[in-house]
């Protein structure tokens, strides 16, 4: 059974591009274009990993991660930030909130897939 990944980003085009790359690598992929929708989806059916943007229109990624960590049903899902915010303070905030990694946009498909595979192997 392939690992299930949820992409959370309000950029629909980016979600589609990342989805295609991850599906090509053998992952089962869902996407949500808002944090509120993502939280709803996760409560209905948890996934193996969440790829999360920081800057979204409804709830920012840091706050979404904090909400996940405060929910026992979601707290153990590894979260990786995939964000254009690459300044050190954003990375520090994301990791302190509980993310397992913080990756910059843009990122090569190969690097993204390798990092996801390593994280999933570590958390399985």
C-alpha positions as a Markdown table, in Angstrom:
| # | Residue | x | y | z |
|---|---|---|---|---|
| 1 | Unk | 0.0 | 0.0 | 0.0 |
| 2 | Unk | 1.4 | 3.4 | -1.0 |
| 3 | Unk | 1.8 | 6.2 | 1.5 |
| 4 | Unk | -1.0 | 8.8 | 1.6 |
| 5 | Unk | 0.1 | 12.4 | 1.4 |
| 6 | Unk | -2.1 | 15.5 | 1.8 |
| 7 | Unk | -0.9 | 18.7 | 0.0 |
| 8 | Unk | -2.2 | 21.9 | 1.7 |
| 9 | Unk | -1.6 | 25.0 | -0.4 |
| 10 | Unk | -4.0 | 27.7 | -1.7 |
| 11 | Unk | -2.0 | 27.7 | -5.0 |
| 12 | Unk | -4.0 | 25.3 | -7.1 |
| 13 | Unk | -1.4 | 25.1 | -9.9 |
| 14 | Unk | 1.3 | 24.3 | -7.5 |
| 15 | Unk | -0.8 | 21.6 | -5.8 |
| 16 | Unk | -1.4 | 20.0 | -9.2 |
| 17 | Unk | 2.3 | 20.0 | -10.1 |
| 18 | Unk | 3.3 | 18.5 | -6.8 |
| 19 | Unk | 0.5 | 16.0 | -6.9 |
| 20 | Unk | 1.6 | 14.8 | -10.4 |
| 21 | Unk | 5.2 | 14.4 | -9.2 |
| 22 | Unk | 4.2 | 12.5 | -6.1 |
| 23 | Unk | 1.7 | 10.3 | -7.9 |
| 24 | Unk | 4.4 | 9.5 | -10.5 |
| 25 | Unk | 6.6 | 8.4 | -7.6 |
| 26 | Unk | 3.9 | 6.0 | -6.4 |
| 27 | Unk | 2.2 | 8.0 | -3.6 |
| 28 | Unk | -1.5 | 8.4 | -3.1 |
| 29 | Unk | -2.1 | 12.1 | -3.0 |
| 30 | Unk | -5.0 | 14.4 | -1.9 |
| 31 | Unk | -5.0 | 18.1 | -1.8 |
| 32 | Unk | -6.7 | 20.9 | 0.0 |
| 33 | Unk | -6.7 | 24.6 | -0.9 |
| 34 | Unk | -7.4 | 25.9 | 2.6 |
| 35 | Unk | -6.3 | 24.9 | 6.1 |
| 36 | Unk | -9.9 | 24.6 | 7.2 |
| 37 | Unk | -10.6 | 22.1 | 4.5 |
| 38 | Unk | -7.4 | 20.2 | 5.2 |
| 39 | Unk | -8.2 | 19.9 | 8.9 |
| 40 | Unk | -11.7 | 18.6 | 8.0 |
| 41 | Unk | -10.2 | 16.0 | 5.6 |
| 42 | Unk | -7.6 | 14.9 | 8.1 |
| 43 | Unk | -10.3 | 14.3 | 10.8 |
| 44 | Unk | -12.3 | 12.2 | 8.3 |
| 45 | Unk | -9.3 | 10.2 | 7.1 |
| 46 | Unk | -5.7 | 10.8 | 8.4 |
| 47 | Unk | -2.8 | 10.5 | 6.1 |
| 48 | Unk | 0.8 | 9.4 | 6.4 |
| 49 | Unk | 2.3 | 12.9 | 5.8 |
| 50 | Unk | 1.2 | 16.5 | 5.2 |
| 51 | Unk | 3.0 | 18.9 | 2.9 |
| 52 | Unk | 1.9 | 22.3 | 4.2 |
| 53 | Unk | 2.4 | 25.9 | 2.9 |
| 54 | Unk | 2.9 | 28.7 | 5.4 |
| 55 | Unk | 1.1 | 31.6 | 3.6 |
| 56 | Unk | -2.6 | 30.7 | 3.0 |
| 57 | Unk | -5.7 | 32.8 | 2.8 |
| 58 | Unk | -7.7 | 31.4 | 5.7 |
| 59 | Unk | -5.4 | 30.0 | 8.5 |
| 60 | Unk | -1.6 | 30.2 | 8.1 |
| 61 | Unk | 0.4 | 27.0 | 8.1 |
| 62 | Unk | 1.9 | 27.6 | 11.5 |
| 63 | Unk | -1.5 | 27.8 | 13.1 |
| 64 | Unk | -2.8 | 24.8 | 11.2 |
| 65 | Unk | 0.1 | 22.8 | 12.5 |
| 66 | Unk | -0.5 | 23.9 | 16.0 |
| 67 | Unk | -4.1 | 22.8 | 15.7 |
| 68 | Unk | -3.0 | 19.4 | 14.4 |
| 69 | Unk | -0.6 | 19.0 | 17.3 |
| 70 | Unk | -3.3 | 19.9 | 19.8 |
| 71 | Unk | -5.6 | 17.2 | 18.4 |
| 72 | Unk | -4.6 | 13.7 | 19.6 |
| 73 | Unk | -5.9 | 12.1 | 16.5 |
| 74 | Unk | -3.7 | 14.2 | 14.3 |
| 75 | Unk | -0.7 | 15.0 | 16.5 |
| 76 | Unk | 1.5 | 12.1 | 15.2 |
| 77 | Unk | 1.1 | 12.9 | 11.5 |
| 78 | Unk | 4.5 | 14.2 | 10.2 |
| 79 | Unk | 4.2 | 17.7 | 8.7 |
| 80 | Unk | 6.7 | 19.1 | 6.2 |
| 81 | Unk | 6.5 | 22.8 | 5.3 |
| 82 | Unk | 6.9 | 23.6 | 1.6 |
| 83 | Unk | 7.0 | 27.3 | 1.5 |
| 84 | Unk | 8.4 | 30.4 | -0.4 |
| 85 | Unk | 9.1 | 31.9 | 3.1 |
| 86 | Unk | 12.7 | 30.9 | 3.4 |
| 87 | Unk | 13.9 | 33.3 | 6.1 |
| 88 | Unk | 15.4 | 31.7 | 9.2 |
| 89 | Unk | 12.7 | 32.9 | 11.5 |
| 90 | Unk | 10.0 | 31.2 | 9.4 |
| 91 | Unk | 11.9 | 28.0 | 9.4 |
| 92 | Unk | 12.5 | 28.2 | 13.1 |
| 93 | Unk | 8.8 | 28.9 | 13.8 |
| 94 | Unk | 7.8 | 25.9 | 11.7 |
| 95 | Unk | 10.2 | 23.5 | 13.3 |
| 96 | Unk | 9.3 | 24.8 | 16.8 |
| 97 | Unk | 5.6 | 24.3 | 16.0 |
| 98 | Unk | 6.3 | 20.6 | 15.3 |
| 99 | Unk | 7.2 | 20.3 | 11.6 |
| 100 | Unk | 9.7 | 17.5 | 10.8 |
| 101 | Unk | 11.2 | 19.5 | 7.9 |
| 102 | Unk | 11.0 | 22.9 | 6.2 |
| 103 | Unk | 11.6 | 22.9 | 2.5 |
| 104 | Unk | 11.9 | 25.9 | 0.2 |
| 105 | Unk | 9.8 | 26.7 | -2.9 |
| 106 | Unk | 10.8 | 26.1 | -5.6 |
| 107 | Unk | 12.3 | 22.6 | -5.0 |
| 108 | Unk | 13.3 | 19.9 | -7.4 |
| 109 | Unk | 10.9 | 17.0 | -7.7 |
| 110 | Unk | 13.8 | 14.6 | -7.0 |
| 111 | Unk | 14.8 | 16.4 | -3.8 |
| 112 | Unk | 11.2 | 16.6 | -2.6 |
| 113 | Unk | 10.5 | 12.9 | -3.2 |
| 114 | Unk | 13.8 | 11.9 | -1.6 |
| 115 | Unk | 13.0 | 14.0 | 1.5 |
| 116 | Unk | 9.5 | 12.6 | 1.7 |
| 117 | Unk | 10.7 | 9.0 | 1.4 |
| 118 | Unk | 13.3 | 9.6 | 4.1 |
| 119 | Unk | 10.7 | 11.1 | 6.5 |
| 120 | Unk | 8.2 | 8.3 | 5.9 |
| 121 | Unk | 10.9 | 5.6 | 6.5 |
| 122 | Unk | 11.8 | 7.3 | 9.8 |
| 123 | Unk | 8.1 | 7.6 | 10.9 |
| 124 | Unk | 6.9 | 4.2 | 9.9 |
